[in-house]
Amino acid sequence: MKRCLMTAAAIAFAAAGCSAPVCQESLAPSLTSERLEDSLQATGAGEAKEWRLKATLRDLPKLWAASGAIQDGSLSILASVAYQSAPFGGDGATEMPNVRVTFDGHGPGGGQADQTSKFPGPAAARFTLRLFETCNLDGQERCCRFGETECSLPVTLRLERLQGAPFPPIVVDFSAEASASVSSCPIPGPSSQLSLEVEAE
């Protein structure tokens, strides 16, 4: 009788140990990189500056769900325009030259404008690029290979002043931040890490 009770207990323990943790893709944690900040000073039309950025996801799940592990990946740019001397503008009522924002030579896409308003401010203009799309076919570029545990994507950000005189010199302050959600389904694992850095010229 005692042996039977021990066997039953062992079976119950084994069954409990084999039960997989519940994993819900809808609860994928949201990751945000550090924020990078810099500025462009431009006097005339066509003056521009480029930054080579690199967004990296590390410690991705070793086993991906069929729908992929990376969700809602993006690179967001916030840009504010002001004149270098008073009156500074940027108040939503002062006319200013447009500043074009491109990623690898292209606009943000998705129906977004690729330049700041003629009357910018007071809130910063936002430009968003989708990142970390999953590669499902051979030959795809600028995406994350299905099942890999680390993915780095370079992006060349360019800011360009479009109009010159009679507008005075301007300064464009911007910040860049990457974000993504990473699902560890079907098997929960360690938390992933997201970083954004400026690559050396």
Secondary structure, 3 states (H helix, E strand, C coil): CHHHHHHHHHHHHHHHHHCCCCCCHHHCCEEECCCEEEEEEECCCCCEEEEEEEEEEECCCCCCCCCCCEEEEEEEEEEEEEECCCCCCCCCCCCCCCEEEEECCECCCCCCCCECCCCCCCCCEEEEEECCCEECCCCCCCCEECCCCCEEEEEEEEEEECCCCCCCCEEEEEEEEEEEEECCCCCCCCCCEEEEEECCC
